[in-house]
Amino acid sequence: MPSAALAQQREKPAQPHGVPAAPRSSPPAQNKLTIAVGGAFSSMDPHYFNFGPNNALNSYVFEPLMRFDPKFQPQPALAVAWKAIDEKTWEIKLREGVTFHDGSPFTADDVVFSFARIPTLLLSPGSFVYAVKPIVQAEVVDPYTLRLHTATPVPLMPYNLTNVAIVSKRHGDGMSTASFNSLQSAIGTGPYRITAFSVGDQATLQRNDAWWDTQPYWTTVSYRSVTENASRIAALRTGEADIIDQVPTNDVADLKANPKVAIIAMPGQRLIYLAPDASRKLSPFVTDLAGKPLEVNPLRDPRVRRALSLAINRAGLKDHIMDGYAAPTGQLMPEGLSGYEPAITVDPYDPEHAKKLLAEAGYPAGFGLTLHGPNNRYVNDAKLAEAVAQMWTRAGVKTQVDVMPAAAFFSRALRAEFSMRLAGWGSDTGEASSDLTELVASSDPAKGRGAVFMPDKYSNPKVDTIIEQALATIDQEKRESLYREAERLAMPDMPIIPLHHQVNIWAVRQGLTFHARMQERTNAWDIEPR
């Protein structure tokens, strides 16, 4: 018999996709919305790269079985109900009557195909395999019923599956990512059909009038990547864009003064952090003060990593770099979300203590370091890198900065080319499991932790054991207790150096209402005329 905790997994009732301010009549026949986003999307293959800008665009065309509501709880999408019928089996009821954009029916065969396709994309720079790897068998009971069998309990199955887009077996079987980018295979069930696409530039989408859910107001969406902040703001001011995301914090006051523009700020759960090379004996961008490579990587020493954390004035970063739009932190999750540990506090700004720790670790005079990062991915990312470098240099770690476009940065990061990098991570599941497996646990592609082995990641077998136990724990309270235990054990070692949780900022033209979500995305179905 299922456990009491499993019995609590009730069938979920269907809920509307958008969050309209008030009931409205049927949307008009023709109208257009132009969205300018700061992230550079790289593919229309929803399985290729687990990357925020890609996932945001692909969500217009493809849907998962479950999707998150604004509070990060799974709600029905292509699945109408799900339940754990025993500790190793999930039964999923699919939505009947749904069609792909070409009119072909959506069935369980498309789900099984989508799950099987993900592990075959061996060159993925960031895989979704973590979500489907626990499934040892996807059993088709009938065209609209699936049973997912796992080797061990997977209590987070509904959360994991919110990240798995379902593609058409008819159009995807045997097709590569290139086929999706050419739009030959980019045929989903979502609220919009894609009619034009240029990598890192723009996409044109037409409303899917056969969509099963509430129709969006907009018949046409022009979705543009404008990575340069000034250009994105200019597009809003001139009317070339109706809404923009990633508003630079130092532009907020000026935009607020414009009566034709409204600012929307939403506290987010994306962690901005510094990732040290915590494992390799030799690290490519660590030197002595004369620039000569060190024979032993100082970043392997937890005292050095702690010293670097203590040398950072997080309150100063919030006030002077982020203009108040940040929540300084010393841990993975923001307060109020699953996995937050009240006992873990933000490191104080204490450069003298930092210098003492460096001396204890054998670096009384410090050493040299290069901090790498993107210059067009996170809010004020390049400015943050420069400010942190100055703080470290004052504490004795002579730090240079090398920032670059996100595409180049992530490609190099995947090859472990850096010694220290500024990065961001937003939980895939809305709770701590994603952050723990990706940022704290040892690199292990065989267990779904990354697409490739990362030799520079922190590794602590005791922490790994607790994380694995948490991921197999059905009882929610016990699972969250294990999350917190893993953080309490790992964070004193500084596997990463947390800076803050990002506040997401949009600017929208007068006359539109935008229902922002913590998930960061700019969804056309969350925007409507006042």
C-alpha positions as CSV (number, residue, x, y, z in Angstrom):
1,M,0.0,0.0,0.0
2,P,1.2,3.5,-0.6
3,S,2.6,5.4,2.4
4,A,0.6,8.1,4.2
5,A,2.8,10.7,2.5
6,L,2.2,9.2,-0.9
7,A,-1.5,9.1,-0.2
8,Q,-1.4,12.9,0.2
9,Q,-0.5,13.2,-3.5
10,R,-4.0,14.0,-4.8
11,E,-5.2,14.4,-8.3
12,K,-4.7,18.0,-9.3
13,P,-7.6,20.0,-10.9
14,A,-7.0,22.0,-14.0
15,Q,-6.4,25.7,-13.6
16,P,-6.1,28.5,-16.1
17,H,-2.7,29.4,-17.5
18,G,-2.7,33.2,-17.1
19,V,-3.5,35.3,-14.1
20,P,-5.9,37.9,-15.6
21,A,-6.8,41.0,-13.6
22,A,-10.4,40.6,-14.4
23,P,-12.6,38.5,-16.7
24,R,-12.4,39.6,-20.3
25,S,-14.2,38.9,-23.5
26,S,-12.7,36.9,-26.4
27,P,-9.5,38.5,-27.6
28,P,-9.7,40.6,-30.8
29,A,-8.8,39.1,-34.1
30,Q,-5.6,40.9,-34.7
31,N,-3.1,42.6,-32.3
32,K,0.6,42.4,-31.8
33,L,2.9,42.5,-28.8
34,T,6.7,43.2,-29.0
35,I,8.8,41.8,-26.2
36,A,12.5,42.7,-25.9
37,V,14.5,40.4,-23.5
38,G,18.1,40.7,-22.4
39,G,18.9,37.0,-22.7
40,A,20.3,35.6,-25.9
41,F,18.3,32.4,-26.8
42,S,20.3,29.8,-28.8
43,S,17.9,27.1,-29.9
44,M,14.3,26.1,-30.6
45,D,15.0,22.6,-29.5
46,P,13.5,22.5,-26.1
47,H,15.6,19.5,-25.0
48,Y,19.0,20.8,-26.2
49,F,20.1,23.3,-23.5
50,N,18.6,23.9,-20.0
51,F,19.2,27.6,-20.2
52,G,16.8,30.3,-19.0
53,P,16.5,32.4,-22.3
54,N,15.9,29.2,-24.3
55,N,13.3,27.8,-21.8
56,A,11.4,31.1,-21.8
57,L,11.1,31.3,-25.6
58,N,10.4,27.5,-26.0
59,S,7.5,27.8,-23.5
60,Y,5.5,29.7,-26.1
61,V,5.6,26.7,-28.4
62,F,6.0,23.6,-26.2
63,E,4.4,22.5,-23.0
64,P,5.3,20.1,-20.2
65,L,2.9,17.7,-18.4
66,M,2.9,20.0,-15.4
67,R,3.7,23.7,-15.1
68,F,4.4,25.9,-12.1
69,D,1.8,28.3,-10.6
70,P,3.2,31.6,-9.4
71,K,4.1,30.0,-6.0
72,F,6.1,27.2,-7.7
73,Q,3.6,24.5,-7.1
74,P,2.9,22.0,-10.0
75,Q,-0.4,22.5,-11.7
76,P,-2.0,20.7,-14.7
77,A,-0.8,21.3,-18.2
78,L,-0.7,18.4,-20.7
79,A,-1.4,16.2,-17.7
80,V,-4.7,16.7,-15.9
81,A,-4.0,14.5,-12.9
82,W,-1.1,12.5,-11.3
83,K,-0.7,10.4,-8.2
84,A,1.9,8.0,-6.7
85,I,0.2,4.6,-6.7
86,D,3.2,3.1,-4.8
87,E,6.6,4.3,-3.8
88,K,8.2,3.6,-7.2
89,T,5.3,4.2,-9.6
90,W,3.6,7.5,-10.7
91,E,0.4,7.3,-12.7
92,I,-0.3,10.3,-15.0
93,K,-3.6,11.1,-16.7
94,L,-3.1,13.1,-19.9
95,R,-5.3,15.8,-21.3
96,E,-7.6,14.5,-24.1
97,G,-8.4,16.4,-27.2
98,V,-5.1,18.3,-27.4
99,T,-3.5,18.7,-30.8
100,F,-0.1,19.8,-32.0
101,H,0.2,22.8,-34.2
102,D,-0.1,20.7,-37.3
103,G,-3.5,19.2,-36.1
104,S,-2.1,15.8,-35.1
105,P,-3.3,14.4,-31.8
106,F,-1.2,14.5,-28.6
107,T,-1.0,11.1,-26.9
108,A,1.2,9.1,-24.5
109,D,3.5,8.1,-27.3
110,D,4.7,11.7,-27.6
111,V,5.5,11.8,-23.9
112,V,7.4,8.5,-24.0
113,F,9.3,9.7,-27.1
114,S,10.2,13.0,-25.5
115,F,11.5,11.3,-22.3
116,A,13.6,9.0,-24.4
117,R,15.0,11.7,-26.7
118,I,16.6,13.8,-23.9
119,P,19.5,11.4,-23.0
120,T,20.4,11.1,-26.7
121,L,21.5,14.7,-27.0
122,L,25.1,14.0,-26.0
123,L,26.4,17.4,-26.9
124,S,23.9,19.3,-24.7
125,P,25.7,22.1,-22.8
126,G,23.2,21.8,-20.0
127,S,21.0,18.7,-20.0
128,F,17.5,18.0,-18.8
129,V,18.5,14.4,-18.1
130,Y,18.2,14.8,-14.4
131,A,14.4,15.0,-14.8
132,V,14.0,11.8,-16.8
133,K,17.0,9.6,-15.7
134,P,15.1,8.2,-12.6
135,I,12.5,6.7,-14.9
136,V,13.4,3.1,-15.7
137,Q,10.2,2.4,-17.6
138,A,7.5,4.6,-19.1
139,E,4.5,2.3,-19.4
140,V,1.7,3.3,-21.8
141,V,-1.5,2.0,-20.2
142,D,-3.7,3.6,-22.8
143,P,-3.3,6.7,-25.1
144,Y,-4.0,9.0,-22.2
145,T,-2.6,7.1,-19.2
146,L,1.1,6.6,-18.3
147,R,2.8,4.9,-15.5
148,L,6.3,6.0,-14.7
149,H,8.3,3.3,-12.9
150,T,11.5,4.2,-11.0
151,A,14.2,2.2,-9.3
152,T,13.9,4.3,-6.1
153,P,11.2,6.7,-4.7
154,V,11.2,10.0,-6.7
155,P,8.9,12.3,-4.6
156,L,9.8,15.3,-6.8
157,M,8.6,13.7,-10.0
158,P,5.9,16.3,-10.6
159,Y,8.4,19.1,-10.0
160,N,11.0,17.6,-12.3
161,L,8.5,17.1,-15.1
162,T,7.6,20.8,-15.2
163,N,10.9,21.2,-17.0
164,V,10.4,18.6,-19.7
165,A,8.8,19.9,-22.8
166,I,6.8,17.4,-24.9
167,V,7.6,17.3,-28.6
168,S,5.8,15.6,-31.4
169,K,7.1,12.1,-32.1
170,R,5.8,12.4,-35.7
171,H,8.0,15.5,-36.3
172,G,10.9,14.8,-33.9
173,D,11.7,11.2,-34.4
174,G,15.3,11.0,-35.8
175,M,15.6,14.7,-36.0
176,S,18.5,16.8,-34.7
177,T,18.6,20.1,-32.9
178,A,19.2,21.7,-36.4
179,S,15.8,20.5,-37.5
180,F,14.1,22.3,-34.6
181,N,16.1,25.5,-35.3
182,S,15.0,25.4,-38.9
183,L,11.4,25.1,-37.5
184,Q,10.8,21.8,-39.3
185,S,10.4,20.0,-36.0
186,A,9.4,23.0,-33.8
187,I,5.8,21.9,-33.6
188,G,4.3,21.8,-30.1
189,T,1.0,22.1,-28.4
190,G,1.6,25.5,-26.8
191,P,-0.3,28.8,-27.0
192,Y,1.8,30.0,-30.0
193,R,3.1,28.6,-33.2
194,I,6.5,29.8,-34.3
195,T,6.8,31.2,-37.8
196,A,10.2,32.7,-37.9
197,F,13.4,32.3,-35.8
198,S,16.9,33.6,-35.9
199,V,19.4,32.3,-33.2
200,G,20.1,35.0,-30.7
201,D,18.1,37.6,-32.5
202,Q,14.3,37.3,-32.9
203,A,11.3,35.0,-33.1
204,T,7.9,35.6,-34.5
205,L,5.0,33.7,-33.0
206,Q,1.3,33.4,-34.0
207,R,-1.5,32.5,-31.6
208,N,-2.6,28.9,-31.6
209,D,-6.3,29.3,-31.8
210,A,-6.8,25.6,-31.1
211,W,-5.0,25.8,-27.8
212,W,-6.8,24.0,-25.0
213,D,-6.4,26.7,-22.4
214,T,-7.6,30.4,-22.1
215,Q,-6.6,32.2,-25.3
216,P,-3.9,34.9,-24.9
217,Y,-4.9,38.4,-25.9
218,W,-2.2,38.8,-28.5
219,T,-2.5,37.2,-31.9
220,T,1.2,38.0,-32.9
221,V,4.2,38.2,-30.6
222,S,7.6,39.5,-31.8
223,Y,10.1,38.2,-29.3
224,R,13.4,39.9,-29.6
225,S,16.8,39.4,-28.0
226,V,18.3,42.8,-27.2
227,T,21.3,42.1,-25.0
228,E,22.6,45.7,-24.8
229,N,20.8,47.5,-21.9
230,A,20.7,51.0,-23.5
231,S,19.3,49.5,-26.8
232,R,16.6,47.6,-24.9
233,I,15.6,50.8,-23.0
234,A,15.6,52.8,-26.2
235,A,13.3,50.3,-27.8
236,L,10.8,50.8,-25.1
237,R,11.0,54.5,-25.2
238,T,10.6,54.7,-28.9
239,G,7.7,52.3,-29.0
240,E,9.6,49.5,-30.8
241,A,9.0,47.3,-27.7
242,D,6.0,47.1,-25.5
243,I,7.8,45.5,-22.5
244,I,11.4,44.8,-21.6
245,D,13.1,42.7,-18.9
246,Q,16.4,43.0,-17.0
247,V,16.0,46.7,-16.5
248,P,19.4,48.0,-15.2
249,T,18.9,49.1,-11.6
250,N,20.5,52.6,-12.2
251,D,17.8,53.3,-14.9
252,V,14.8,52.5,-12.7
253,A,14.4,56.0,-11.3
254,D,14.5,57.7,-14.7
255,L,12.0,55.2,-16.1
256,K,9.7,55.7,-13.2
257,A,9.6,59.4,-13.9
258,N,8.3,58.7,-17.4
259,P,4.5,58.8,-17.3
260,K,4.4,56.5,-20.4
261,V,6.2,53.7,-18.6
262,A,5.5,51.5,-15.6
263,I,8.1,49.6,-13.6
264,I,7.4,46.1,-12.2
265,A,9.8,44.6,-9.6
266,M,9.5,41.0,-8.4
267,P,11.8,39.4,-5.8
268,G,13.2,36.3,-7.5
269,Q,14.8,33.1,-6.5
270,R,17.8,33.3,-8.9
271,L,21.0,33.2,-6.9
272,I,23.9,35.2,-8.1
273,Y,27.1,33.6,-6.8
274,L,30.8,33.1,-7.3
275,A,32.0,29.6,-8.3
276,P,35.6,28.7,-7.3
277,D,37.7,26.0,-8.7
278,A,37.5,24.0,-5.5
279,S,39.0,20.7,-6.6
280,R,41.8,20.8,-9.2
281,K,45.4,20.9,-7.9
282,L,46.4,23.3,-10.7
283,S,44.0,26.0,-11.8
284,P,44.4,28.0,-15.0
285,F,43.9,31.6,-13.6
286,V,45.6,31.4,-10.2
287,T,49.0,33.0,-9.9
288,D,51.5,34.5,-7.5
289,L,51.6,38.3,-7.3
290,A,54.1,38.4,-10.1
291,G,51.8,36.5,-12.4
292,K,53.5,33.2,-12.3
293,P,51.2,30.1,-12.1
294,L,51.0,28.6,-8.6
295,E,51.9,24.9,-8.2
296,V,49.0,24.4,-5.7
297,N,45.6,25.9,-6.2
298,P,44.7,28.0,-3.1
299,L,41.0,27.8,-3.9
300,R,41.0,24.2,-2.7
301,D,41.4,25.4,0.8
302,P,38.0,26.3,2.5
303,R,39.8,29.0,4.5
304,V,40.7,30.8,1.3
305,R,37.2,30.5,0.0
306,R,35.8,31.8,3.3
307,A,38.4,34.7,3.2
308,L,37.1,35.7,-0.2
309,S,33.6,35.7,1.1
310,L,34.5,37.8,4.1
311,A,36.2,40.3,1.8
312,I,33.0,41.1,0.0
313,N,30.8,44.0,1.2
314,R,27.4,42.6,0.1
315,A,25.5,45.5,1.6
316,G,27.7,47.8,-0.5
317,L,27.0,45.8,-3.6
318,K,23.2,46.0,-2.9
319,D,23.3,49.7,-2.3
320,H,25.8,51.0,-4.9
321,I,25.8,48.4,-7.7
322,M,22.2,47.0,-7.5
323,D,20.6,50.3,-6.3
324,G,18.7,48.4,-3.6
325,Y,17.3,45.7,-6.0
326,A,19.0,42.6,-4.4
327,A,18.7,40.5,-1.3
328,P,22.1,39.6,0.1
329,T,22.4,36.0,1.1
330,G,24.7,33.3,2.4
331,Q,22.8,30.4,1.2
332,L,21.0,28.8,-1.8
333,M,17.3,29.6,-1.4
334,P,15.6,32.9,-0.5
335,E,13.5,33.2,2.6
336,G,10.1,31.7,2.2
337,L,11.0,29.0,-0.2
338,S,11.7,25.3,0.5
339,G,15.2,24.7,1.6
340,Y,15.8,28.1,3.3
341,E,17.9,27.6,6.5
342,P,17.5,30.4,9.1
343,A,20.7,29.3,10.8
344,I,22.8,30.2,7.8
345,T,23.5,33.9,7.9
346,V,25.1,36.3,5.5
347,D,28.9,36.6,5.9
348,P,29.8,40.0,7.4
349,Y,32.1,42.4,5.6
350,D,35.4,41.7,7.5
351,P,38.5,42.3,5.4
352,E,40.8,42.0,8.4
353,H,39.5,38.5,9.3
354,A,39.8,37.6,5.6
355,K,43.5,38.6,5.6
356,K,44.1,36.5,8.8
357,L,42.5,33.4,7.1
358,L,44.7,33.9,4.0
359,A,47.7,34.0,6.2
360,E,46.6,30.9,8.1
361,A,46.2,29.1,4.7
362,G,49.8,30.1,3.8
363,Y,49.1,33.2,1.7
364,P,50.0,36.1,4.0
365,A,50.8,38.3,0.9
366,G,47.9,37.0,-1.1
367,F,48.0,35.7,-4.6
368,G,46.7,36.6,-8.1
369,L,43.3,35.6,-9.6
370,T,41.2,36.3,-12.6
371,L,37.4,36.5,-12.1
372,H,35.5,35.6,-15.3
373,G,31.8,36.4,-15.9
374,P,29.2,37.3,-18.5
375,N,28.5,40.9,-19.4
376,N,25.0,40.5,-20.7
377,R,23.2,37.7,-18.7
378,Y,22.4,38.9,-15.2
379,V,21.5,42.3,-13.8
380,N,24.6,44.4,-13.6
381,D,26.8,41.3,-14.0
382,A,29.9,43.1,-15.3
383,K,29.7,45.8,-12.6
384,L,29.3,43.2,-9.9
385,A,32.5,41.4,-11.2
386,E,34.4,44.7,-11.2
387,A,33.3,45.6,-7.7
388,V,34.1,42.2,-6.2
389,A,37.5,42.2,-7.8
390,Q,38.3,45.6,-6.2
391,M,37.2,44.2,-2.8
392,W,39.4,41.1,-3.2
393,T,42.4,43.2,-4.3
394,R,42.1,45.4,-1.2
395,A,42.1,42.2,0.9
396,G,45.3,41.0,-0.7
397,V,44.1,38.8,-3.6
398,K,45.1,40.8,-6.7
399,T,42.1,40.2,-9.0
400,Q,41.7,40.9,-12.7
401,V,38.3,40.8,-14.4
402,D,37.5,39.2,-17.8
403,V,33.9,39.5,-18.8
404,M,32.4,38.4,-22.2
405,P,29.1,37.8,-23.9
406,A,27.0,35.0,-22.3
407,A,27.4,32.6,-25.2
408,A,31.2,32.6,-25.0
409,F,31.2,32.6,-21.2
410,F,28.9,29.5,-20.8
411,S,30.8,27.6,-23.6
412,R,34.1,28.2,-21.8
413,A,32.6,27.5,-18.3
414,L,31.4,24.1,-19.6
415,R,35.0,23.2,-20.4
416,A,36.1,24.2,-16.9
417,E,38.4,26.9,-18.3
418,F,38.1,29.3,-15.3
419,S,39.4,29.5,-11.8
420,M,36.7,31.7,-10.5
421,R,33.5,32.8,-12.2
422,L,30.4,34.9,-11.5
423,A,27.3,33.0,-12.4
424,G,23.6,32.7,-11.5
425,W,21.3,29.8,-10.8
426,G,17.5,29.7,-10.6
427,S,16.0,26.5,-9.2
428,D,14.4,24.3,-11.9
429,T,12.0,22.9,-9.3
430,G,11.2,26.0,-7.2
431,E,12.8,24.3,-4.1
432,A,16.3,23.4,-3.0
433,S,16.9,20.1,-4.8
434,S,18.1,21.7,-8.0
435,D,20.4,24.1,-6.3
436,L,21.9,21.3,-4.1
437,T,22.5,18.9,-7.0
438,E,23.9,21.5,-9.4
439,L,25.8,23.9,-7.1
440,V,26.8,21.8,-4.1
441,A,26.8,18.1,-4.9
442,S,29.8,16.4,-6.6
443,S,29.8,16.4,-10.4
444,D,28.3,13.1,-11.5
445,P,26.6,12.9,-15.0
446,A,25.7,9.3,-14.4
447,K,23.4,10.5,-11.6
448,G,22.0,13.4,-13.6
449,R,24.3,16.1,-12.1
450,G,25.3,17.9,-15.2
451,A,25.8,16.9,-18.8
452,V,29.6,16.4,-18.4
453,F,32.0,15.8,-15.5
454,M,33.2,19.1,-14.1
455,P,36.6,18.6,-12.5
456,D,36.5,22.0,-10.7
457,K,33.4,21.4,-8.6
458,Y,33.4,21.0,-4.8
459,S,33.1,17.5,-3.6
460,N,32.1,16.2,-0.2
461,P,30.8,12.6,0.0
462,K,28.9,13.2,3.3
463,V,27.0,16.0,1.7
464,D,26.3,13.9,-1.4
465,T,24.9,11.1,0.8
466,I,22.5,13.6,2.5
467,I,21.4,15.1,-0.8
468,E,20.7,11.6,-2.3
469,Q,18.7,10.7,0.8
470,A,16.7,13.8,0.5
471,L,15.9,13.2,-3.2
472,A,14.5,9.8,-2.3
473,T,12.5,10.9,0.8
474,I,8.7,11.0,0.3
475,D,7.8,12.9,3.4
476,Q,8.0,16.6,2.6
477,E,9.0,17.7,6.0
478,K,11.7,15.1,6.3
479,R,13.0,16.0,2.8
480,E,13.2,19.7,3.6
481,S,15.0,18.9,6.9
482,L,17.6,17.0,4.9
483,Y,17.9,19.9,2.5
484,R,18.7,22.1,5.4
485,E,21.1,19.6,6.9
486,A,23.0,19.4,3.6
487,E,23.4,23.1,3.5
488,R,24.5,23.4,7.1
489,L,27.2,20.8,6.4
490,A,28.3,22.2,3.0
491,M,28.1,26.0,3.3
492,P,30.8,26.5,5.9
493,D,33.2,25.0,3.2
494,M,32.0,27.6,0.7
495,P,31.4,25.3,-2.3
496,I,30.1,28.5,-3.9
497,I,30.3,32.1,-2.6
498,P,26.7,33.4,-2.5
499,L,26.2,37.1,-3.2
500,H,22.5,37.8,-3.4
501,H,19.1,36.7,-4.8
502,Q,18.2,38.8,-7.8
503,V,15.2,41.1,-7.9
504,N,13.6,40.9,-11.4
505,I,12.7,44.2,-13.0
506,W,10.6,44.9,-16.0
507,A,9.4,48.1,-17.7
508,V,6.2,48.1,-19.6
509,R,4.5,50.8,-21.7
510,Q,1.5,52.7,-20.4
511,G,-1.8,50.9,-21.0
512,L,-0.6,47.4,-20.4
513,T,-0.8,45.2,-17.3
514,F,1.8,42.6,-16.6
515,H,1.3,39.9,-14.0
516,A,5.0,39.2,-13.1
517,R,6.0,35.8,-11.7
518,M,9.0,34.8,-9.6
519,Q,10.1,32.5,-12.5
520,E,11.4,35.6,-14.4
521,R,9.8,34.9,-17.7
522,T,8.0,37.5,-19.8
523,N,5.0,35.6,-20.9
524,A,2.6,37.1,-23.5
525,W,-0.3,35.4,-21.7
526,D,0.5,37.4,-18.5
527,I,0.2,40.7,-20.4
528,E,-3.0,42.4,-21.3
529,P,-4.5,45.9,-21.9
530,R,-5.8,47.6,-18.8
